[in-house]
Amino acid sequence: MTNMKHCPRVLLAKIGLDGHDRGVKVLARSFRDAGMEVIYTGLWQTVKSTMYAAMQEDVDVVGVSLLSAAHMTVMPEMIRIRKELGVEHIPLVLGGIVPESDYPALIDMGVSAVFNPGSSLDSIVEKMRELAAQHQRVPLDQMVAGYEGYDDLALAKLITAIQRGEKLDGFTPPKGNATIVGITGSPGVGKSSFISKLGGKLCDMGKKVAVVAIDPSSPVSGGALLGDRLRMMAGEPRENFFVRSLSSGVVQGGLGPHCQEIVGVLSGYGFDHILVETVGAGQSDVAIRELADHILLLLMPGGGDAVQFAKAGIMEIATCFVLNKCDLPGADSTEAQLVSSVGEDRPVFKTTAIRDEGIDQVAGWVAKL
């Protein structure tokens, strides 16, 4: 069963020490505009972190951008890790400054396509579509058997099946005991960076943590640029930390299709905490209330005053408030206005995620929920 009735999922990675990513960002937007879901992992990724991300995201194609003439070193390692993780079905596409004399060796080792800086966007998009169309879905009984055996690849594929509305023939996951924590807030408040730090702290406490990160779908093409993972990947993959990016589709309120079922499958898998990051939210985006046990609302200095904080909607549903980016001016005055508006019954934490400041206190609070 192929997935061509659905958006192809493509992961784009910059591996090594290449200093800029202008070209790959152009590709990411082009793929989104062509109706694909694009997971972009950012600069300075390792081979291992990239392939682990591809496995967790259950992508159809991995695209690697290299400008450092390291292709004959990087690509064999990609193929080795791909085999180690059992994801040999995922095609690898290479783009960058690659001498044409190296093309045959790259193809022979298992690279599906090579593009140079002069390749047309249309030809690249068409090749990605062609490769994605070859991705065969795993039979449900195999997915379920792997899931029950705690195989992360089977978990990833089961999430894909749920996301796409495929019939599960009566399968229901175990109930699980995960604490579901919704993390919401307006665009730009630093949700992804905060979740990366919070998830890491919880893992340090011995917790198993899953993240469901939702980004908006294009109302024009149906594609999506799923960039939340960019701020959650640093160095080597972290044990007991599973991240899955989803597009919102036509769902309103900050969530995406089948979120309830996906969270249920993650809980049944044995995660202790599931962090659900909503689409950048406005005042009325309160759908997370129906899914989460607790809701952290992220704000930032200068993001409102006492009257704004007293308005109905998203402020009402928060279990606690996180004032992030407190290195910016106005943090103390914003905190004072927030506390005067919402009272002292709900905690207010001050953090600066990029500096790893204040996250320990939030993690301690979450761990006790």
N, C-alpha and C positions, 0 to 999 in steps of 0.2 A: 504494500500500500504506500504510494508516494504522498508527499505533502504539498503538491503543487496547487491545491485549492487554497493554500494558506501562504502567508508571506514567507519567503525564504529567509532563514536566519544566517547572518554572516558575522563572523568575528574578525575585526581588523586590529592588528598589533604592530607596534614599533618595538623591535627587539634590539638590545644592545645600547650603544651610546650615541646614536644619531641625535643631533641636537634640535631638530625642528620637525614638525608634523603637518606642515601646511598642505602638502600633497595628499596625505592620507585623509585629512579632514575634508578635502574636496571630494575624494572618493566616497567618504561616509555620507555626505549630503547627497551625492549623486545616486547612491544605492537607496537611500531613504526615498528620494524623489521617484525612483523606479519601483517603489512598492515593497522594499525589503525592510526587515528588522535588522538593524546594525548595532552590534555591541562593539564599542570602541574602548580599548583598554589603556590607551595613553602611551606616553614615552617611557623608555628605559625598562621595558619588561624583560623578564627572563623567558627562556624556552619553556621551562617547567610551569611557571605561572600561567603562561599563555595557553598551554595545552590543558591544564587543569580547568581554566576558565571555559575553554571550548567544550570540555566534558560536562561541566555543571550546567552550561547554557544549552547543551544539546544542539549545537549549531550544525548547519548544512555544509558550510565552507569556512575555512580559515584563510584569511589573507594576511600575508606578512610583507611589511614594507622595510626594505633595507637600503641604506645609502652608504654603508661603510665597507663595502667590498668583502663582507664576512659571509656571503651566501654559501660558500662551499664548506664552511664550518657550522653555521647555524642550521641549515636545512637538514643535514644528516642527523643532527641532534633532535630536531623537531620530529623527524620520522621515527627515531628511536623511542622518544617519550610517547609519541602517538601509539606505538605498538604496546608499550608498557602499560598504558592506561586502557587498552582495549578499544581504542577509537580509530582504528585503521580505516574505517569507512568514511571518515571526514577528509575530503580533499584539501590539499595544501596548495595555495596559489602564491607566487612570489612576484613582487613588484619592486623595481628600483634600478640602480645602475649596475647592470649585470652584462658582462661581455657575451655576445651571441655565441662565441665559441664554447661557453659553459652551458648553454641550453641543453644539448644532448645529455650531458652527464647528470644535470638536474632532473630531467625527465626520466632518465634511466633509474635514478635512485627513488623515484616515486612522487616528485612534484608534478601536479596536474597541469599547471600552466605557468608561464613566465611572461611578464610584461615589462617593457622598458618605459622611460619617461615620455617617449613619443607615441605610445599606444593610445588609441582613441578611447574615450569614455564609453562610447557605444559598444565597442568590441569587448571591453572589460565587463560591462554590465551583462552582455549577452552570454559571455563565458560563465559568469557566476550563476546565471539562471540555468544554464545547461548542466552545470555540476550539481546545483541544488536539486534539480529534477531527478538525479540519479540516487538520491538519498532514500533508501528503503527503510520503512518503519519496522520495528521489532514486533513479533507477535505478542499479544497481550499476556499470554501465559508465561512467556519468558520474562517479560517486564515484572510481573507480579512475583515470580519465583526469585528474581534478583533483588527486588525490593524487600521481600521477606528475609533474604540473606544479607541485608544491609550493604548492598552494592550501590555506590553513589551513581554509577552510570545508569543503572536501572531506575533509580529514583528520578534522575534527570529526564529520562525518556517517558516515564509515567507522568511527570508534570507536563511534558509536551502534549501527550495524549489528552490530558484533562484540559489544557489550555485551548486545544483545538476542538473540543467538544466531541471527541471520539467516544463511542460506546465502550463501557468497561465491563459489560456482561455480568453485572451484579457484584463486582469487586468493591469492597469497602475497606478502608484502612483501619487498623486498630485505633481505638479512641485517642490514646496518647495523653500526656499530661503537660504539654507545652504551655508556657505563658505567652500569650499573644500581645505584643506591644506595638501599637501603631505609632509611627513617627511622621508627623505632618508639619506643615508650615509653608509659607509663601516661597516662590522661587528665589534662590539666591541666599537663603539663610544658612546654608551649609549642612543640609540634612545628610548627604552622602558621606562627607568627611566625618561628621559626627558619628554616624552609624559605624563607619570603619573603626574608629577609636573605641566606641562603646562595645562593639562586637568583640574586638581584640581583648578588652579588659575582662569581659565575661568568659571568654575562652581561657584566659589566664587563671580564672577562678575554678576551672575545671568544668565549665558549662559547655554543652553542645549548642551551637547557635546557627540558625538559618536566617537569611535575609531574603525578602521578596521586595524587589525594587521596581517601581512602576513609573514609566515615563509616557508622555502623551504620544498618541498616534497622529499622523498627518491626516487632516480632514480632506486633503486633496488626493494623495496617492495611497493612503492606507498604510504606508511604511512608517518606520519609527527609528529615531536615533536614541539608542538605549545607552546613555553615557554615565549612569550612576556607578557602574562597576569601575570606571576610570579612577575614582577616588578611593576605591576599596581594595585595590591591588597594590601591594608593596612587597617587592622581593619574592621570597619563596611562598608557595601556598601554605595556608595555615590549617593544621589539623582541626577537625570539628567545627569548621567555619564554611558554610555552604551558601553561595550567593546565586540567586536566579533573577534575571531581568525579565520584565513583562511589559508589553505595550497596553495602553488603556483601551484600545479599540473604540467602540462607540459608547462605552460605559461612562457615565457621569459621576461626579462626586469624589474623584481622586483615586478610584480603584480601577481594576481591569476585569476582563471576563474570567469567571470561574475562580476568583480569588479564595472564596470560602473553601472550595474543594481542594485547591492547591495547599492552602494552609493546613487542612485536615490531613493530607498525605504527609506533609512535613512533620506534623505533630505525631502521627502514627509511626513515623520512622525513628522517633526517639529523641528529637531535639528538645532541649530544655526551654529555650527562648526562641521565638520567631519574631523578628523585627520586620514590620511591614512599612516600607517607605511609600507614601502616597505621591501622586503627581503634585507638583507645586500648587498649593491650595489657596483658595480664596475664602471669604467669610462663610459662605454657605456650603462648602465642600466637607460634609460631615458623614459621608458613607462609612468611613473607617470606624465609626461608633458601633456599627452592627457587626463588626468583625473582631475587633480587638478587646482584650480584657482591660487594658490600660492604654492611655494615649498621652504621648509626649508631644507638646506643641512647641516647636522651635520659633523663637523670635530673635530679633537683633536690635542693637542700639539704634534709636531713631525710627524704629518700625511702628510707632504709635504712641498715643498719649492716653491719659486716664479715660477719656471719653471713648476712644477707639477700643480700648481694652474691655470696656463695659458693654460693648455691643453684643447682641445675640448671635448665635451661630457657633463658629469653630472655637471661640473662647470658652463657651459653656461646656464643651465635651471633654476638655483637657483634664487628665488626671494630675499632670504636673506640667510645669513650664520650664523650658530651657532657654535662657538668654545667651545665645551663642555669639561668637565674634566680639567678645568683650574687650578685645584689644582696640576696638574702635572708640572714638569719642562718644560720650553720652551714656555709657553703660550704667553708671550709678544712678543717674536721673531716670533712665528708662526702667530700671529695676524698682525704684521707689514708686513710680507711677503704676507699675504693674501690680505691686503688692497692695497699694492703696485701693486699687480697683477690684482685684480678685480676692483679697483677704489673705489670711495666713493658713487656711485649711488645706490648701494644695501647695506642695513644695515648689519653690522657685530656685533653680540652679543657674549659676553663671559659669559659662565655659568659653574656651577658645580652642576649638577642635584642632586646628592646624598646628597649635603649639602644645597640644595634649594637656591643656590646663582645665581643671574642674571635672574631667571625665570620670575620675575615680569615684567621686561622690555620687554621680548619677548611676554608675555601674553598681555601686553598693546598694543603692535604693532599688534598682531594677532586680538585682539578684535576690532580694528579700520578698518580692511580690508573690 
